[in-house]
Amino acid sequence: MRKCLLSVAMIVKDEEHNIRRALESIKDVVDEIVVVDTGSTDRTPEIVREYTDKLYFHEWKNDFSEARNFSLKFPTCEWVLILDADEEASEEFRQNIRSFLESLPEDVNTVYLPTVSYLDWDFKRTEIASTPRIFRNGTVYYKNIVHNQAVYKPKVVHAPFVIYHYGYIWTRKLKKNKYERTATLIREQLKTVKNPIEKIYYLIQLYKTEKTGGRKHEENRIAWETLQEIMKVGKIPPIGLEFLYIFGMELILNGFLEKGEELIDTAIRVFPENPDPYFAKLAIYERRKDWENLYQWGKKFLDVLNKALSQAEKYEFTITTIKEIGTAHLLMCHACIKLKKWNEAYEHLLKAIENNIDESKFTLTLQIVSEIDESENFQKVLKLVEKIAEHSENLFFDEIVEKIAEFEIEASEELLNKLPVSRKISKFILKRLVEKKDFLFEYLTGGDINSFVEKTGIPGLLFIFDLLKNRETEGRLIRILSKIEGDEKPNGIVQALIGDLYLKLGNFSEAISRYRKALELAPEIGNFIKPVIEDLKTRLDPDIEGVYEELYRYFSGYREFPFNILEFTKEDAEKLYLISDHPLAIYTSAVAVFPKSKEKARALLERIKDVSKLSFYYYRLAKTWEEENPSKAFELHIKAVEENENLGDIALGRYKYDGLYPNQTFPFMKKEDEIVWAGNITEKFSGLGVIHPVRAWKRKENLYYALPHPTDEALKLYKEREKEILKEPPFKVKEEHMIGVLLESDIRDLRIKGEASGLESILKDLEIELKEDSKNLLVVSGVEETLDLSKIAEDAERVLLFFFVPDLRDRNNSVWYYPAFRVLRTTHQMKKTLEDLRFSVVKVKALDKNLRFIEALRRL
């Protein structure tokens, strides 16, 4: 008979789903199996009896240590292995444990073994911790009612023979039952515990228990309480390091980076060999977008983790980040992309894949790749993209495909076929990359021209004709048009277009027949058709111009788009240029992308070769220069209104640009004066046919002046028309503002300059007399029209002056646009101007974003 070397002692309850696996793993290794059942109601005892006759029953007393100590009464071998029903001995354990124990000297009493805990049903996510497992018989007992701790004797050794733990893979019912049982036991224990370190231990165990099945607010309450206890005691027990990492990560993931980092740094300082807090540093620097530090800490984490795993049996705490190796490599991949370490990025990606990283995490990788703004660099990461595509089933590569198209990269068809996309526009971009064709027609119509024409009307029909006439033969285009259905008017347009095609083919009789049919269906287009018919009567020439061009201009007018293409394409509008080189496709993308990037919008606009049908082209190009180069923007805005007279009144659409705008110049106005703002002011306010629609604001030392500079007569006529249209002007000093400043003054009489409705009642209320010869002057309007303020101040001794200032940071501020303003002054410029006129400023107030008030006294 072999020596009774090793016993196993187990405590079990209702473990029929686990117990056989555990017993099978040790039945041929141990000499004795001792099992204590604490009240099973399932088949657990029956299964145990298949392996041993040493089955004992013991009443459960809500104390794991009490039950564990009871089980230690029965082993008879030299060594005792503690094993739970949800565990399994590894092959290394089975092959080596006996010889290992036999080789130990007599002064060794305790053996630590690494426990690998599986966290998912695929056995891919794990944690590892080294715990005391094997004891010389009679040298150990347990304390604590839950998460019992072994109190053992030295000498201690560590063995690398793994025990597998499956207890964290729970069904919802098992998880709930275990949570309720464990949490109740710990709370009961906390009521009686007096030792501060022991209290911290149980608080941390309760915190971990709440994380597995409790309520979030209770979990965090316990965390803060635990942290306070640690600070109060000034010591960190070994389990405290685990807590600092877990709660530190909780803080980090919720945005509290400073506090989280404080806990993590403490954990690193106390025990630098623990890899977990190093991983937390990666999370911190990822959120800070500090890629260099992420890269450096990533190397530290992987180095410390490798050292820890090489001697896992020596670590008496749980190494939780073993399950984060794949994530760490992926974060390193991201850092390397940002730092342009392309080869390293690829190697880290491979390691992330090797470590079974969840493919959903590649979404961020693809986003980072799509943010690369240089073609050469983007090409360097396509190998990485291809590898992600090969190892993912549910990801889409829309942004990547769009970037390939945007950079005009010659990607292989093999690569492109590996990149699934989800959006409609992306599918067409992918087709264009592969087939090298224009797909605007297919994108817009989806193969159903009738539906498209129904939604977009005659302008849409004419646009489709424009798209197809350069890619289809006349004969095929006739067949396509013949299938379009609609009311008489659209049918009339179809017949006219077919007439153009027969004209081109030299089939003059059929062309005339179609034109006449068009006249019957749509008489209103007779002005376009009759000249063509007359020309054909005198000369049968296929080069005679048909009706399409005139029809397009007539039905499109001077609208920016022939049909509502921005609404029709919605979020795809920015990408149309990637599926088509048609001027309208590129132009639409430029307009759509303008709010995000004026530079990209400009680049797209400058790609367009034929702008003849883009009536707003120069206006849009001008807007891309307004902030960067106002002088260039001004020139382009002038060109825009000259090319498209409808841009003379964007706001009302009533007054076309005609150049009849009385303006004036003064000697102080110099060509070299800096233009600080330029734009079409009718975007916000109509010039009412009197004020030039394009304006530049130029800066002088003490003022900004408008160019072109409207004459007094032009301003007078503008205000007359404004009164007919508006109830009151947009820039008017409100009654409450006038009341406020007059209440703060001690004046008893005044005279007024400017229009101020309602002022008479205010003066009566305040008992201020209105006198023509008063030395107190209230200026309520007109300052923004006046170059020389001395004409306003005249012989006044006290000036109370309201004026409007633009927001210099906001070029969209309405003050820049108001047609009746031709002179603007900042608050500082106004003070300086009044001081130059021998006034002392005694009060300055900002009444709202644009309205200011100044009170000044003339110096003697």
Secondary structure as GFF3:
##gff-version 3
##sequence-region A 1 860
A	DSSP	beta_strand	6	12	.	.	.	ID=ss1
A	DSSP	alpha_helix	19	26	.	.	.	ID=ss2
A	DSSP	beta_strand	32	37	.	.	.	ID=ss3
A	DSSP	alpha_helix	44	49	.	.	.	ID=ss4
A	DSSP	beta_strand	55	57	.	.	.	ID=ss5
A	DSSP	alpha_helix	64	71	.	.	.	ID=ss6
A	DSSP	beta_strand	79	82	.	.	.	ID=ss7
A	DSSP	beta_strand	87	89	.	.	.	ID=ss8
A	DSSP	alpha_helix	91	102	.	.	.	ID=ss9
A	DSSP	beta_strand	110	118	.	.	.	ID=ss10
A	DSSP	beta_strand	126	136	.	.	.	ID=ss11
A	DSSP	beta_strand	141	143	.	.	.	ID=ss12
A	DSSP	beta_strand	149	151	.	.	.	ID=ss13
A	DSSP	beta_strand	156	158	.	.	.	ID=ss14
A	DSSP	beta_strand	163	165	.	.	.	ID=ss15
A	DSSP	alpha_helix	172	192	.	.	.	ID=ss16
A	DSSP	alpha_helix	196	213	.	.	.	ID=ss17
A	DSSP	alpha_helix	216	233	.	.	.	ID=ss18
A	DSSP	alpha_helix	238	253	.	.	.	ID=ss19
A	DSSP	alpha_helix	257	270	.	.	.	ID=ss20
A	DSSP	alpha_helix	276	287	.	.	.	ID=ss21
A	DSSP	alpha_helix	291	310	.	.	.	ID=ss22
A	DSSP	three_ten_helix	312	314	.	.	.	ID=ss23
A	DSSP	beta_strand	318	319	.	.	.	ID=ss24
A	DSSP	three_ten_helix	320	324	.	.	.	ID=ss25
A	DSSP	alpha_helix	325	338	.	.	.	ID=ss26
A	DSSP	alpha_helix	342	354	.	.	.	ID=ss27
A	DSSP	three_ten_helix	359	361	.	.	.	ID=ss28
A	DSSP	alpha_helix	362	370	.	.	.	ID=ss29
A	DSSP	alpha_helix	375	380	.	.	.	ID=ss30
A	DSSP	alpha_helix	382	390	.	.	.	ID=ss31
A	DSSP	alpha_helix	398	406	.	.	.	ID=ss32
A	DSSP	alpha_helix	413	416	.	.	.	ID=ss33
A	DSSP	alpha_helix	424	435	.	.	.	ID=ss34
A	DSSP	alpha_helix	440	445	.	.	.	ID=ss35
A	DSSP	alpha_helix	449	468	.	.	.	ID=ss36
A	DSSP	alpha_helix	474	482	.	.	.	ID=ss37
A	DSSP	alpha_helix	488	505	.	.	.	ID=ss38
A	DSSP	alpha_helix	508	521	.	.	.	ID=ss39
A	DSSP	three_ten_helix	523	525	.	.	.	ID=ss40
A	DSSP	alpha_helix	526	538	.	.	.	ID=ss41
A	DSSP	alpha_helix	548	556	.	.	.	ID=ss42
A	DSSP	alpha_helix	565	569	.	.	.	ID=ss43
A	DSSP	three_ten_helix	570	578	.	.	.	ID=ss44
A	DSSP	alpha_helix	583	593	.	.	.	ID=ss45
A	DSSP	alpha_helix	598	607	.	.	.	ID=ss46
A	DSSP	alpha_helix	617	625	.	.	.	ID=ss47
A	DSSP	alpha_helix	630	643	.	.	.	ID=ss48
A	DSSP	three_ten_helix	645	648	.	.	.	ID=ss49
A	DSSP	beta_strand	663	664	.	.	.	ID=ss50
A	DSSP	beta_strand	675	680	.	.	.	ID=ss51
A	DSSP	three_ten_helix	681	683	.	.	.	ID=ss52
A	DSSP	beta_strand	694	699	.	.	.	ID=ss53
A	DSSP	beta_strand	704	707	.	.	.	ID=ss54
A	DSSP	beta_strand	709	710	.	.	.	ID=ss55
A	DSSP	alpha_helix	712	725	.	.	.	ID=ss56
A	DSSP	alpha_helix	735	743	.	.	.	ID=ss57
A	DSSP	beta_strand	749	753	.	.	.	ID=ss58
A	DSSP	alpha_helix	759	766	.	.	.	ID=ss59
A	DSSP	beta_strand	769	770	.	.	.	ID=ss60
A	DSSP	beta_strand	776	779	.	.	.	ID=ss61
A	DSSP	three_ten_helix	783	785	.	.	.	ID=ss62
A	DSSP	alpha_helix	790	793	.	.	.	ID=ss63
A	DSSP	beta_strand	798	804	.	.	.	ID=ss64
A	DSSP	alpha_helix	814	817	.	.	.	ID=ss65
A	DSSP	beta_strand	823	824	.	.	.	ID=ss66
A	DSSP	alpha_helix	827	836	.	.	.	ID=ss67
A	DSSP	beta_strand	839	846	.	.	.	ID=ss68
A	DSSP	beta_strand	851	858	.	.	.	ID=ss69
###
